[in-house]
Amino acid sequence: MDEHLAARIKSLIRAVPDFPIPGIRFRDVMGLTEDADGFRAATVALADRFRGEDPEVVVGIESRGFIFGAPVAQELAVGFVPVRKAGKLPGEVRGVDYDLEYGSARVEIQAGAIAPGARVLLIDDLLATGGTAAAAVELIRGQGGVVVGAGFVVDLPELPGAGRLGGVGVEVFALCEFLGEEE
């Protein structure tokens, strides 16, 4: 990806100290979504990176993965499937419990949302520990989907997310990264 674009995207993401709990430095992507050109460039760049993998569906992780995943799906002319927090989807669901950087949680997907053998692109805003993304991969594979890659706006490379996903055979791509206290 173009270094100028990565720098522009980074410049639109702000750091929020001690959110959601003390000691966490939250990377807020809302500045990127508020900038029409930046938002469009980010979603097109994510789509372009995985276009050659021929995804048949994009899965976005609640909630900011919806914000980026849906326009990526439109750019790729494929469907969009949400992975949501527990209790948010109607009908029969499949769920996975997982640990995240500051607690534990559960994500769910509607049963049958992914066709067996479907090529799936996973999208979320940020990769930290990889717990949520790994849980989503488990849900996708549990329905017979083939994860062709995982795209993120931000990677925090000092945390184990990329390695965790790589360990389960998922290629990771991020538009930018932040190291430690970097602004």
N, C-alpha and C positions, 0 to 999 in steps of 0.2 A: 504494500500500500504506500501511497505517496506520503513522504515525511511531512510535507506542508499540511496535508489534510489531517494527519494524526495530531500535529501540533495545534491546529485549529480546533479539533474536537476536544483535545485536552484543555484548551483555554476556556471552553464553555462548561466545564465540569468543576464544581466547587467542592472544597473539603469542609465538612461540618464536624468539628471535634466533639467527642463525648456523646455521640448519637448512634444508636438508640440507647446505649448504656455507657457509663464512664469507661474510658480507655479505647473505645472504638472511634476510628476516624472514618466517617461515612463519606462516600463519594456520591454527590448528588448530581444526577444526569439531567435534572429538569432544566438547567440552563441550556443544555444542548437541544432539548425538545422545544424550548421556547424560541429558538433561533431557526426560522424556516429553512434557510440555506444549509445550516449545519445539520439539522435533523434529516433533511433530504439526502445530503451527502453521506451521512452515517448509514442510513438504511440502504442506499444504493451500494455503498462499499461492502456492507455485509452480504447483500445479495450477490454482488459480483464475485466475491471471494468463493462462494459455494455454487455458483451457477453451473460450473463444469461437473459437479457431483450429481446433477440431475435430481434434486430433491423433489418428492411428490407431495410433501406436506411440511409445513413449518409448525413446530411446537414451541410456544412461548410460555415462560414460567411467570406466574403471578408475582408481582403485578407489573413491574417495569418491563418484563419480557413480553407482555402484551403490547406495550407501547412501541417496541421495536420489532417484534415478531410479525405483527399484522401487516405493517407496510412492507416488510421484507417478503412476506408471502405474496402480497399483491405485485411487487416488483418481479417475482419469480413466476407469477401466474399459477400459483398453487393454493391449496386450502390452508387453513390455520386451525390448530387445535390448542386449547389452553390446558396447562397443568395448573391446578388451583390448590389453595389451602383447603384443609379438611372441611367438609360440610358445605361447600359453596356450589357444588354441581348437582343438578337434578338427576334422577334415575340411578341406574346401577353404576357404581364406580369401582375403580381399583386404586388402592393407596399404598404408600410407602412411608414409614417413619424414618427420620434421619436427624443427624446432628448438624448444627450450623455454628458459625463463629461465636455466637452469644446465646446459645440455648439449644432447644430441640424443637422439631415440628413434624408435620405430616403433609404430604402433597397427594393429590388425587387426579385421576383422569377418567373420563367417562369410558365405561366398558365398550369396546368396539370402535372407539374413535380412530384407531390406527389399524388399517388393513394389514393382515399378515403379508410380510415381504415389502411393505411400503418403505420407500427411502425417505428418511426423516432428517430435517435440519433443526437442531435445537438452538433457540435464541434466548438470551437474557441480557440484562444491562451490565452485570458485574460478576466477575469470577473471583471468589475469595478462597474459602476452604474447599469448595466444590461439592459440598454436601447436598445442596438443593439440586444442582445439575446432575450429580450421580444418581439421586433418587429419581429424577425425571428420566434419565437413561434407562434405569431399571423398569420404570413404568412402560416406556416405549417398547423395550425389548420384551417385556412381559406380554405385550399384545402382538408380538411377532414383527415389530418394526425394525428396520435397519438404520441405525444412526450414522449418517454420512458425515457429520461434523457438528461442532458446537461453536457458535459465534457470540461474541460478547462485545460490548462497547468498551469496557474497562477490564483489565486484568491487574490483579495485585500479586505480582510474581513472588513476593516474599512469603506468601501463603501457599498452601499445598494444592490449590484447585486444579491447575493445569496438569500437575503430576498425577493427581487422583483420577482425572478423566483419561489421561494418557494410559494409566494403569488398567483401565477397562476398555482400551482400544478406541477411544474417541479422540479425533483430531480437534485441537483447540485453536481458534483464531480470535484475536482481540484487536480492536481499532487503536487502542492506546493502553499504556500501563502507567501505574503510579508506584513508586518505590517509597516505602516508609512514610516519612513526614513531608515528602515532596508536595508542593502546592500545585 
